[in-house]
Amino acid sequence: MAGEDEQSPAGDSNTERPAAAPTDATDRSELLNRARTFLRSPQVSDEDIWAKRKFLTEKGLTEPEIDGLLRELPPRAQVPQVPPRTYPQPPPSRLPDLLAGIIRITGWIAGASALLLLVYYRFILPRLARSYDARCRLVRHQKGLVARLNASLAGLKDAQEEAYADLPRPDPFEEPPEYRVCRSVDDVLAVCEDEVPEYTLLRCALGEFAAEGTEASTSALFERLRSKIPSLDTPEGLAYQERLWRTLTSSSPFTPSDLSHPESCTWTYTPPPPRAPSALAATLSALHSALPEPAQTPRYQHTQQALADFTGYLTTHAYASATFLQGSDYGFSETGEDEVKREIRALKGLVLNRQG
């Protein structure tokens, strides 16, 4: 019984296998039909054959089935086998040629540089050195001349200071002779309206204020000058006013009432004291007074003296000519006694002519 029981499952399994085999064959045929339809579709016909093989393999088809399906495809749908990939031989490297060109160019540059250096050091540098030395010597010579000139100028300045120590100094407040007699601004303008000395104009203006008995403030002073001289309002006149102000504040005869505020104070004019003569001027004056006065001579004395000398000269030549003719008539040479006589006659004639 046991053997029968054991054999009955085996018999059942054998009975089931024939029933499952037709089912697998049906599924396989459907899979092949679907794969055949897939391969003949226009969207897949142009794909790579290796991609198709991979896809069919993933779907469960075997290699013989895939080969059969591919052989069933029409000839135009079959994609030719892809030839093995071949790559062209790469061109030879140009690095050696490039390095050779670089080396060649470097050699040319080095040779040209060496040639230029040779020419420079052999021909150009000596000329430049000589020119540089000559210029240095010239500069040193010029510096020596300038130093000698400065030393000479310094010595001359010292000598002038020593020599001019006794000379009288120029008076800073000395006025031209034509302006010394002026006592008002109108008098100054009557002499000359252009290039009037600042010192004279200020002196006359302050003199007018002193004569009127009024105080001369800075504003009143310049207001009066502008009223008398309209050209002071011009650009040139403004520059002239600046010079007037400098003269007013820097000259000692013009005294302000308040030194701390010269712009708003009043001004007075104090004539400078006469300067004492220098030692040299005093010595020259004493020497001039000690010298005797020259003698008074007649007006025509010089003419008379010249005529007397001329007459004596003519008389001398007249006596000398007579003696020469006397000696030449007899054909004898002139002796020492004749020369003495001739000189005596000439001297006698000259003395007589002077006495006459």
Contacts in CASP RR format, 6 or more apart in sequence:
PFRMAT RR
TARGET T0000
AUTHOR 0000-0000-0000
METHOD contacts of the structure
MODEL  1
MAGEDEQSPAGDSNTERPAAAPTDATDRSELLNRARTFLRSPQVSDEDIW
AKRKFLTEKGLTEPEIDGLLRELPPRAQVPQVPPRTYPQPPPSRLPDLLA
GIIRITGWIAGASALLLLVYYRFILPRLARSYDARCRLVRHQKGLVARLN
ASLAGLKDAQEEAYADLPRPDPFEEPPEYRVCRSVDDVLAVCEDEVPEYT
LLRCALGEFAAEGTEASTSALFERLRSKIPSLDTPEGLAYQERLWRTLTS
SSPFTPSDLSHPESCTWTYTPPPPRAPSALAATLSALHSALPEPAQTPRY
QHTQQALADFTGYLTTHAYASATFLQGSDYGFSETGEDEVKREIRALKGL
VLNRQG
31 59 0 8 1.000
31 60 0 8 1.000
31 61 0 8 1.000
32 61 0 8 1.000
32 65 0 8 1.000
32 69 0 8 1.000
35 56 0 8 1.000
35 59 0 8 1.000
35 61 0 8 1.000
35 65 0 8 1.000
35 69 0 8 1.000
36 69 0 8 1.000
36 72 0 8 1.000
38 44 0 8 1.000
39 45 0 8 1.000
39 52 0 8 1.000
39 69 0 8 1.000
39 70 0 8 1.000
39 73 0 8 1.000
39 77 0 8 1.000
40 73 0 8 1.000
40 77 0 8 1.000
44 52 0 8 1.000
45 77 0 8 1.000
46 79 0 8 1.000
47 79 0 8 1.000
48 79 0 8 1.000
48 82 0 8 1.000
49 70 0 8 1.000
49 78 0 8 1.000
49 79 0 8 1.000
49 81 0 8 1.000
49 82 0 8 1.000
50 82 0 8 1.000
52 70 0 8 1.000
53 66 0 8 1.000
56 65 0 8 1.000
56 66 0 8 1.000
56 69 0 8 1.000
57 63 0 8 1.000
57 66 0 8 1.000
61 69 0 8 1.000
70 78 0 8 1.000
166 278 0 8 1.000
166 279 0 8 1.000
166 280 0 8 1.000
167 278 0 8 1.000
167 280 0 8 1.000
168 275 0 8 1.000
168 277 0 8 1.000
168 278 0 8 1.000
168 280 0 8 1.000
168 281 0 8 1.000
169 278 0 8 1.000
171 275 0 8 1.000
172 251 0 8 1.000
173 199 0 8 1.000
173 251 0 8 1.000
173 253 0 8 1.000
173 272 0 8 1.000
175 197 0 8 1.000
175 199 0 8 1.000
175 200 0 8 1.000
176 197 0 8 1.000
176 200 0 8 1.000
178 191 0 8 1.000
178 192 0 8 1.000
179 188 0 8 1.000
179 191 0 8 1.000
179 197 0 8 1.000
179 200 0 8 1.000
181 187 0 8 1.000
182 188 0 8 1.000
182 191 0 8 1.000
182 200 0 8 1.000
182 204 0 8 1.000
183 204 0 8 1.000
183 207 0 8 1.000
184 204 0 8 1.000
184 207 0 8 1.000
184 208 0 8 1.000
185 201 0 8 1.000
185 204 0 8 1.000
185 205 0 8 1.000
185 208 0 8 1.000
185 224 0 8 1.000
185 225 0 8 1.000
185 228 0 8 1.000
185 229 0 8 1.000
186 228 0 8 1.000
187 204 0 8 1.000
188 196 0 8 1.000
188 200 0 8 1.000
188 201 0 8 1.000
188 204 0 8 1.000
189 196 0 8 1.000
189 228 0 8 1.000
189 229 0 8 1.000
193 229 0 8 1.000
198 240 0 8 1.000
198 243 0 8 1.000
198 244 0 8 1.000
198 247 0 8 1.000
199 247 0 8 1.000
199 251 0 8 1.000
201 225 0 8 1.000
201 244 0 8 1.000
202 221 0 8 1.000
202 244 0 8 1.000
202 247 0 8 1.000
202 248 0 8 1.000
202 251 0 8 1.000
202 254 0 8 1.000
202 269 0 8 1.000
203 253 0 8 1.000
203 269 0 8 1.000
205 216 0 8 1.000
205 221 0 8 1.000
205 224 0 8 1.000
205 225 0 8 1.000
206 216 0 8 1.000
206 221 0 8 1.000
206 254 0 8 1.000
206 267 0 8 1.000
206 268 0 8 1.000
206 269 0 8 1.000
207 269 0 8 1.000
208 224 0 8 1.000
209 215 0 8 1.000
209 216 0 8 1.000
209 220 0 8 1.000
209 221 0 8 1.000
209 224 0 8 1.000
210 216 0 8 1.000
210 268 0 8 1.000
210 269 0 8 1.000
214 220 0 8 1.000
215 266 0 8 1.000
216 266 0 8 1.000
216 267 0 8 1.000
216 268 0 8 1.000
217 264 0 8 1.000
217 265 0 8 1.000
217 266 0 8 1.000
217 267 0 8 1.000
218 262 0 8 1.000
218 263 0 8 1.000
218 264 0 8 1.000
218 265 0 8 1.000
218 266 0 8 1.000
218 267 0 8 1.000
219 264 0 8 1.000
221 248 0 8 1.000
221 267 0 8 1.000
222 241 0 8 1.000
222 244 0 8 1.000
225 232 0 8 1.000
225 244 0 8 1.000
226 232 0 8 1.000
226 233 0 8 1.000
231 237 0 8 1.000
232 238 0 8 1.000
232 240 0 8 1.000
232 241 0 8 1.000
247 254 0 8 1.000
248 254 0 8 1.000
248 267 0 8 1.000
249 256 0 8 1.000
249 262 0 8 1.000
252 272 0 8 1.000
253 269 0 8 1.000
253 270 0 8 1.000
253 271 0 8 1.000
253 272 0 8 1.000
254 267 0 8 1.000
254 268 0 8 1.000
254 269 0 8 1.000
255 267 0 8 1.000
255 268 0 8 1.000
255 269 0 8 1.000
255 270 0 8 1.000
256 262 0 8 1.000
256 265 0 8 1.000
256 266 0 8 1.000
256 267 0 8 1.000
257 265 0 8 1.000
257 266 0 8 1.000
257 267 0 8 1.000
257 268 0 8 1.000
258 264 0 8 1.000
258 265 0 8 1.000
277 285 0 8 1.000
308 353 0 8 1.000
308 354 0 8 1.000
311 353 0 8 1.000
312 349 0 8 1.000
312 350 0 8 1.000
312 353 0 8 1.000
312 354 0 8 1.000
315 346 0 8 1.000
315 349 0 8 1.000
315 350 0 8 1.000
315 353 0 8 1.000
316 346 0 8 1.000
316 349 0 8 1.000
316 350 0 8 1.000
319 342 0 8 1.000
319 345 0 8 1.000
319 346 0 8 1.000
319 349 0 8 1.000
320 342 0 8 1.000
320 346 0 8 1.000
323 334 0 8 1.000
323 338 0 8 1.000
323 341 0 8 1.000
323 342 0 8 1.000
323 345 0 8 1.000
324 334 0 8 1.000
327 334 0 8 1.000
327 338 0 8 1.000
END
